[in-house]
Amino acid sequence: MKKVLLLLLSVIVLSSCKNDSKEENTNPATEKIDTDSPERTEKQSDGLTMLKGDFVYYADAAVLQTHREVYAVVIDEKMHELDDKAKKYKKDPTDYVTVVVRGKITPKPENEEGWPYRVEIKEIVDITASDPESNNVVKLESK
């Protein structure tokens, strides 16, 4: 009789346990904002992407290398403005600088050579000198 009561009590206890489902994350810092939400800021709605990486402009070629991708930079007035501001951080014309920019990313036209994507800079956020320890450039000199 005790075994039946114990078994019955165990079944009741196990069946009455609540199925705890995970609650949705309500932390506003990690909450995703819908693209049509009125909570989006003006900068989130303008279609531009913020990129941080190493920028170099030399001999009519401009390149921005991020941790994930390498972009050709559209050579226009804003790119020349970035290059002018970056010159004070360079020792040689081929040195790169670390930049944070906002721009429009587009695929390159099929008939062009170069990187698969290009970026048209719309806003310059920050420019800093690159870390000389991470500069893996080999320079050849003749003496």
TIKOL-295660 format. One line per 3 residues: number of its first residue (from 1); for each residue x, y, z of N, C-alpha, C, O. Coordinates in steps of 0.05 Angstrom, whole numbers, plus 5000, padded with zeros to 4 digits. Layout:
NUM	X Y Z X Y Z X Y Z X Y Z; ...
END
This chain:
1	5016 4976 5000 5000 5000 5000 5017 5025 5000 5012 5045 4986; 5039 5024 5016 5057 5048 5017 5070 5053 4990 5073 5075 4982; 5077 5031 4976 5089 5034 4950 5070 5046 4930 5078 5063 4914
4	5045 5039 4930 5025 5050 4912 5021 5080 4919 5019 5096 4900; 5019 5086 4944 5016 5114 4952 5040 5131 4944 5037 5153 4934; 5064 5120 4948 5088 5134 4940 5090 5138 4910 5098 5159 4900
7	5082 5118 4895 5081 5119 4866 5061 5140 4856 5067 5156 4839; 5037 5139 4868 5016 5158 4861 5024 5187 4868 5020 5205 4852; 5037 5190 4891 5046 5217 4899 5068 5227 4880 5068 5250 4872
10	5086 5209 4871 5107 5217 4852 5095 5225 4825 5104 5245 4814; 5076 5210 4816 5063 5217 4790 5049 5244 4792 5051 5260 4773; 5035 5249 4814 5021 5275 4818 5041 5298 4819 5037 5319 4806
13	5063 5294 4833 5083 5315 4836 5096 5321 4809 5099 5344 4801; 5103 5300 4794 5117 5304 4769 5098 5316 4748 5106 5332 4731; 5073 5308 4748 5054 5319 4729 5045 5347 4735 5037 5362 4717
16	5047 5355 4761 5039 5382 4768 5061 5402 4765 5056 5426 4768; 5085 5393 4759 5108 5412 4754 5101 5429 4730 5091 5420 4710; 5107 5454 4734 5103 5473 4712 5123 5470 4690 5147 5466 4696
19	5115 5472 4666 5134 5473 4644 5144 5502 4642 5130 5519 4632; 5168 5507 4651 5180 5534 4650 5190 5539 4622 5209 5526 4613; 5178 5558 4609 5188 5566 4583 5205 5590 4588 5200 5606 4606
22	5225 5593 4571 5243 5616 4574 5228 5641 4567 5213 5642 4547; 5231 5661 4584 5218 5686 4578 5234 5701 4557 5258 5698 4554; 5220 5716 4541 5233 5732 4520 5251 5753 4534 5244 5764 4555
25	5273 5758 4521 5291 5778 4531 5279 5806 4529 5273 5815 4507; 5275 5819 4551 5263 5845 4551 5284 5867 4556 5277 5890 4562; 5309 5860 4556 5330 5879 4560 5331 5897 4535 5336 5888 4513
28	5327 5923 4539 5327 5942 4516 5353 5944 4502 5354 5951 4478; 5375 5937 4515 5401 5939 4502 5405 5918 4481 5419 5922 4461; 5392 5895 4485 5396 5873 4466 5371 5869 4449 5370 5850 4432
31	5351 5884 4453 5326 5881 4438 5330 5891 4409 5341 5913 4404; 5321 5875 4390 5323 5884 4362 5301 5903 4356 5278 5900 4365; 5308 5923 4340 5289 5943 4332 5280 5937 4304 5297 5935 4286
34	5255 5935 4299 5244 5930 4273 5251 5953 4254 5253 5976 4263; 5254 5947 4228 5263 5968 4209 5242 5989 4206 5248 6012 4199; 5217 5983 4212 5196 6003 4209 5188 6016 4236 5169 6031 4237
37	5203 6009 4257 5196 6018 4284 5201 6048 4286 5221 6059 4276; 5184 6062 4301 5189 6091 4306 5212 6095 4325 5221 6118 4329; 5221 6074 4338 5243 6076 4357 5270 6078 4343 5290 6084 4356
40	5271 6073 4318 5296 6075 4303 5305 6104 4301 5288 6122 4297; 5331 6109 4304 5340 6137 4302 5343 6144 4273 5341 6127 4255; 5348 6169 4268 5351 6179 4241 5375 6166 4228 5374 6159 4204
43	5397 6162 4243 5421 6150 4232 5417 6120 4226 5429 6109 4208; 5400 6107 4242 5394 6079 4236 5376 6075 4212 5376 6054 4200; 5363 6096 4204 5344 6094 4182 5355 6104 4156 5342 6103 4135
46	5380 6114 4156 5390 6126 4131 5403 6106 4112 5411 6114 4090; 5405 6081 4119 5415 6061 4101 5446 6059 4099 5456 6045 4083; 5460 6075 4116 5489 6074 4116 5499 6054 4136 5486 6047 4155
49	5524 6045 4131 5536 6025 4148 5561 6037 4161 5576 6051 4147; 5565 6032 4187 5589 6042 4200 5611 6021 4197 5607 5997 4202; 5634 6030 4188 5657 6012 4183 5681 6023 4198 5687 6047 4198
52	5696 6004 4211 5721 6011 4224 5742 5994 4212 5739 5969 4210; 5764 6006 4203 5785 5991 4191 5809 6008 4183 5811 6031 4191; 5826 5996 4168 5851 6009 4159 5847 6021 4131 5839 6006 4113
55	5853 6047 4128 5848 6061 4103 5875 6069 4092 5893 6078 4106; 5878 6065 4065 5902 6075 4051 5893 6085 4024 5876 6074 4011; 5905 6108 4016 5901 6119 3989 5928 6125 3977 5944 6140 3988
58	5933 6112 3955 5959 6116 3942 5956 6110 3912 5945 6090 3904; 5967 6128 3896 5968 6125 3867 5940 6119 3855 5937 6099 3841; 5921 6135 3861 5893 6133 3851 5879 6107 3858 5862 6098 3843
61	5886 6095 3881 5872 6072 3891 5868 6076 3921 5887 6081 3935; 5843 6073 3929 5836 6075 3958 5824 6049 3967 5806 6038 3954; 5833 6040 3991 5824 6014 4001 5817 6018 4031 5832 6031 4045
64	5796 6004 4039 5789 6003 4068 5787 5974 4075 5771 5959 4064; 5804 5965 4094 5805 5937 4102 5794 5936 4131 5806 5946 4149; 5771 5922 4134 5759 5917 4160 5768 5890 4169 5783 5876 4156
67	5758 5882 4193 5766 5855 4203 5753 5833 4187 5761 5810 4188; 5732 5840 4171 5717 5819 4156 5721 5821 4126 5720 5800 4113; 5724 5845 4115 5723 5848 4086 5742 5870 4078 5750 5887 4094
70	5749 5870 4052 5766 5891 4040 5748 5906 4020 5735 5893 4003; 5747 5932 4022 5729 5948 4004 5746 5967 3987 5765 5979 3997; 5739 5970 3962 5749 5992 3946 5734 6017 3955 5709 6015 3959
73	5747 6039 3957 5734 6064 3966 5730 6081 3941 5748 6085 3925; 5705 6090 3938 5698 6108 3916 5714 6134 3919 5713 6147 3940; 5729 6141 3898 5745 6165 3899 5727 6189 3892 5720 6193 3869
76	5721 6204 3912 5705 6228 3909 5714 6250 3929 5735 6247 3941; 5699 6270 3932 5707 6293 3949 5710 6284 3979 5729 6293 3992; 5692 6267 3988 5693 6258 4016 5717 6240 4021 5729 6241 4043
79	5725 6224 4001 5749 6207 4004 5774 6224 4005 5792 6219 4021; 5775 6246 3989 5798 6264 3989 5799 6279 4016 5821 6284 4026; 5776 6285 4027 5775 6298 4054 5786 6279 4075 5801 6288 4092
82	5779 6254 4073 5789 6234 4092 5819 6231 4089 5834 6230 4108; 5829 6230 4064 5858 6228 4059 5873 6252 4070 5895 6249 4081; 5862 6276 4066 5875 6300 4076 5877 6300 4106 5898 6307 4118
85	5856 6291 4120 5856 6289 4149 5875 6267 4159 5887 6269 4180; 5878 6246 4143 5895 6223 4150 5924 6229 4147 5941 6215 4159; 5932 6248 4130 5960 6254 4124 5976 6260 4149 6000 6254 4150
88	5964 6273 4169 5979 6280 4193 5986 6256 4210 6003 6258 4228; 5974 6233 4205 5980 6208 4220 5999 6190 4205 6007 6169 4216; 6006 6197 4181 6024 6180 4164 6052 6190 4165 6058 6214 4166
91	6071 6171 4164 6099 6177 4161 6107 6176 4131 6123 6192 4121; 6096 6155 4118 6101 6151 4089 6074 6152 4075 6054 6146 4087; 6074 6158 4049 6049 6159 4034 6035 6132 4033 6010 6131 4029
94	6049 6110 4036 6037 6084 4035 6027 6073 4062 6016 6052 4063; 6031 6089 4083 6022 6081 4110 5991 6082 4110 5978 6098 4097; 5980 6064 4126 5951 6065 4130 5944 6077 4157 5961 6078 4175
97	5920 6086 4160 5909 6097 4185 5884 6082 4192 5870 6072 4174; 5878 6081 4218 5853 6069 4227 5831 6090 4226 5834 6111 4238; 5809 6083 4213 5787 6102 4210 5761 6089 4218 5757 6065 4217
100	5742 6106 4226 5714 6098 4229 5698 6116 4211 5698 6141 4215; 5684 6104 4192 5668 6120 4173 5640 6107 4170 5636 6084 4177; 5622 6123 4160 5596 6113 4153 5593 6116 4123 5600 6137 4112
103	5584 6096 4110 5582 6097 4081 5562 6077 4069 5550 6062 4083; 5560 6079 4043 5541 6062 4028 5557 6041 4014 5575 6047 3998; 5551 6015 4020 5565 5993 4008 5550 5983 3984 5525 5978 3986
106	5564 5980 3962 5552 5969 3937 5570 5949 3925 5594 5950 3929; 5559 5930 3910 5576 5911 3896 5589 5925 3872 5578 5944 3861; 5613 5916 3865 5627 5929 3843 5614 5920 3817 5602 5899 3815
109	5615 5938 3797 5604 5930 3770 5619 5906 3759 5643 5903 3764; 5606 5890 3744 5618 5865 3733 5642 5871 3714 5660 5854 3713; 5642 5893 3701 5663 5899 3682 5687 5912 3694 5706 5919 3680
112	5688 5915 3721 5711 5927 3734 5727 5906 3748 5717 5886 3757; 5753 5912 3751 5771 5895 3766 5771 5906 3795 5765 5929 3800; 5779 5889 3813 5782 5898 3841 5767 5883 3861 5758 5860 3855
115	5763 5894 3884 5749 5881 3906 5720 5878 3900 5708 5893 3885; 5707 5857 3911 5679 5851 3905 5660 5873 3913 5638 5876 3901; 5667 5888 3934 5649 5909 3944 5664 5936 3945 5688 5936 3948
118	5649 5957 3942 5661 5983 3946 5643 6000 3964 5620 5995 3967; 5656 6019 3977 5642 6036 3996 5645 6065 3988 5667 6074 3981; 5623 6079 3989 5623 6108 3984 5620 6122 4011 5600 6120 4024
121	5641 6136 4019 5642 6148 4045 5623 6172 4046 5624 6190 4029; 5605 6172 4066 5586 6194 4070 5592 6211 4095 5586 6234 4096; 5605 6198 4115 5611 6212 4140 5637 6201 4152 5641 6177 4153
124	5654 6219 4161 5679 6212 4174 5674 6215 4204 5668 6236 4214; 5676 6192 4218 5671 6192 4247 5696 6196 4263 5697 6213 4281; 5717 6181 4257 5742 6183 4272 5766 6174 4255 5763 6157 4238
127	5789 6186 4261 5814 6178 4248 5835 6177 4270 5838 6195 4286; 5850 6154 4270 5872 6151 4289 5896 6139 4275 5893 6126 4254; 5919 6142 4286 5943 6130 4275 5941 6100 4279 5931 6090 4299
130	5952 6086 4260 5952 6056 4262 5973 6048 4282 5992 6062 4287; 5969 6024 4294 5987 6013 4313 6013 6004 4299 6011 5986 4282; 6036 6015 4304 6060 6008 4290 6068 5979 4294 6082 5967 4278
133	6060 5967 4317 6067 5939 4323 6051 5920 4304 6061 5898 4298; 6028 5928 4296 6012 5910 4279 6016 5915 4249 6004 5902 4232; 6034 5934 4242 6039 5941 4215 6058 5920 4203 6082 5920 4210
136	6048 5902 4187 6063 5880 4176 6073 5886 4148 6073 5868 4131; 6081 5910 4143 6090 5918 4116 6120 5914 4114 6135 5922 4132; 6129 5902 4092 6157 5898 4087 6166 5920 4068 6154 5922 4046
139	6186 5935 4075 6195 5957 4058 6222 5950 4047 6240 5941 4062; 6225 5953 4021 6250 5947 4008 6265 5973 4002 6253 5992 3991; 6290 5974 4009 6306 5997 4004 6332 5989 3992 6343 5968 3997
142	6342 6006 3974 6369 6001 3963 6388 6022 3974 6382 6045 3976; 6411 6012 3982 6431 6031 3994 6455 6032 3977 6474 6047 3984
END
